[in-house]
Amino acid sequence: MSTQIIARLLALIAGSLDFCTGLGIVIFPRLILPLMRVTIPEGEALVYLRFVGAFVGAVGACYLWALVRGGLDRLRSTLELTILFRLSAGAFSTTAIGLGWLSIAWVSVPATDFTLVGLQLWLVIKLASSNAAHTNSPAV
């Protein structure tokens, strides 16, 4: 399977999961959070979690936007940029779990983020090197 196809599949899967999870946390947190085995907060904490859901959904929309708008450069840029979001979310949630701020039920967040960071780094490097090889090839 080509690197481009893998990149598009990853963008579709990661984008769909983040977009749907974020939207679900904003609109239906009492349905989504139990699926994650996470305690449903009350009051302002629930409002803040919905706010975070909006950001999760927006990250997912970035992947999907890159697919819809097309172009390998756009997709590579999106994969590269979202690494930063995933690193920060993964680092924060790992720290928060370690400090007891979040329950261990949240471990799926850093596990997913760090897995995607690794995959995306690999893809960005492969896509950049294949683009460089294509650009530097002699004209026929």
C-alpha positions as CSV (number, residue, x, y, z in Angstrom):
1,M,0.0,0.0,0.0
2,S,1.4,3.4,-0.9
3,T,2.3,6.0,1.6
4,Q,-0.3,8.4,0.1
5,I,-3.1,5.9,0.6
6,I,-2.0,5.2,4.2
7,A,-1.9,9.0,4.8
8,R,-5.4,9.4,3.4
9,L,-6.7,6.5,5.4
10,L,-5.2,7.8,8.6
11,A,-6.6,11.2,8.0
12,L,-10.1,9.7,7.4
13,I,-10.0,7.5,10.5
14,A,-8.4,10.0,12.8
15,G,-10.5,12.9,11.5
16,S,-13.7,10.9,11.7
17,L,-13.0,9.7,15.3
18,D,-12.0,13.1,16.6
19,F,-14.8,15.0,14.8
20,C,-17.4,12.5,16.0
21,T,-16.0,12.3,19.5
22,G,-15.7,16.1,19.8
23,L,-19.2,16.6,18.5
24,G,-20.5,13.9,20.8
25,I,-18.9,15.5,23.8
26,V,-20.4,18.9,22.9
27,I,-23.9,17.6,22.2
28,F,-24.3,14.3,24.0
29,P,-21.7,14.1,26.8
30,R,-24.0,11.9,28.9
31,L,-24.0,9.3,26.1
32,I,-20.3,9.6,25.0
33,L,-18.5,9.7,28.4
34,P,-19.8,6.4,29.7
35,L,-18.6,4.7,26.4
36,M,-15.2,6.0,27.4
37,R,-15.8,4.7,31.0
38,V,-15.3,8.3,32.3
39,T,-17.3,9.8,35.1
40,I,-19.7,12.5,33.9
41,P,-18.9,15.9,35.6
42,E,-21.5,18.3,36.7
43,G,-22.0,22.1,36.5
44,E,-19.2,24.2,35.1
45,A,-16.9,21.2,34.7
46,L,-19.4,19.7,32.2
47,V,-19.5,23.0,30.3
48,Y,-15.7,23.1,30.2
49,L,-15.6,19.5,28.9
50,R,-18.0,20.5,26.2
51,F,-15.7,23.4,25.3
52,V,-12.8,20.9,25.1
53,G,-15.0,18.7,22.9
54,A,-15.3,21.6,20.5
55,F,-11.5,21.7,20.1
56,V,-11.4,17.9,19.6
57,G,-14.0,18.2,16.9
58,A,-12.1,21.0,15.2
59,V,-8.9,18.9,15.1
60,G,-10.9,16.1,13.5
61,A,-12.4,18.6,11.0
62,C,-8.8,19.7,10.0
63,Y,-8.0,16.1,8.9
64,L,-11.3,15.8,7.0
65,W,-10.9,19.3,5.4
66,A,-7.5,18.3,4.1
67,L,-9.1,15.2,2.5
68,V,-12.0,17.2,1.0
69,R,-9.8,20.0,-0.3
70,G,-7.4,17.5,-1.8
71,G,-3.7,17.8,-2.5
72,L,-0.8,15.9,-1.0
73,D,0.8,19.1,0.2
74,R,-2.3,20.1,2.2
75,L,-2.6,16.6,3.7
76,R,1.1,16.5,4.7
77,S,0.8,20.0,6.3
78,T,-2.3,18.9,8.2
79,L,-0.5,15.7,9.4
80,E,2.5,17.8,10.5
81,L,0.5,20.5,12.2
82,T,-1.8,18.1,14.2
83,I,1.3,16.4,15.6
84,L,1.6,19.5,17.8
85,F,-1.9,19.2,19.1
86,R,-1.6,15.5,19.7
87,L,1.7,15.9,21.6
88,S,0.3,18.6,23.8
89,A,-2.9,16.7,24.5
90,G,-1.0,13.4,25.1
91,A,1.5,15.1,27.4
92,F,-1.1,16.9,29.4
93,S,-3.4,13.9,29.8
94,T,-0.5,11.6,30.8
95,T,0.6,14.2,33.4
96,A,-2.9,14.7,34.7
97,I,-3.4,10.9,35.1
98,G,0.0,10.6,36.8
99,L,-0.9,13.4,39.2
100,G,-4.4,12.0,39.9
101,W,-6.2,14.9,38.3
102,L,-7.8,12.5,35.8
103,S,-8.8,8.9,36.4
104,I,-7.0,6.1,34.7
105,A,-10.1,5.8,32.5
106,W,-8.7,8.7,30.5
107,V,-5.6,6.6,29.4
108,S,-7.2,6.1,26.0
109,V,-6.5,9.8,25.2
110,P,-2.7,9.7,25.5
111,A,-2.5,6.2,24.1
112,T,-4.4,7.4,21.0
113,D,-2.5,10.7,20.7
114,F,0.9,9.2,21.1
115,T,0.2,6.4,18.6
116,L,-1.0,8.9,16.0
117,V,2.0,11.1,16.7
118,G,4.3,8.2,15.8
119,L,2.3,7.3,12.7
120,Q,2.0,10.9,11.5
121,L,5.8,11.5,12.0
122,W,6.5,8.5,9.9
123,L,4.1,9.6,7.2
124,V,5.3,13.1,7.1
125,I,8.9,11.9,6.7
126,K,7.9,9.4,4.0
127,L,5.8,11.9,2.2
128,A,8.5,14.6,2.3
129,S,11.2,12.2,1.1
130,S,9.0,10.8,-1.7
131,N,8.2,14.4,-2.8
132,A,11.9,15.3,-2.7
133,A,12.8,12.3,-4.8
134,H,10.1,13.2,-7.2
135,T,11.2,16.9,-7.4
136,N,14.9,16.1,-7.8
137,S,14.4,13.4,-10.5
138,P,15.8,14.5,-13.8
139,A,13.3,15.6,-16.5
140,V,12.7,13.2,-19.3
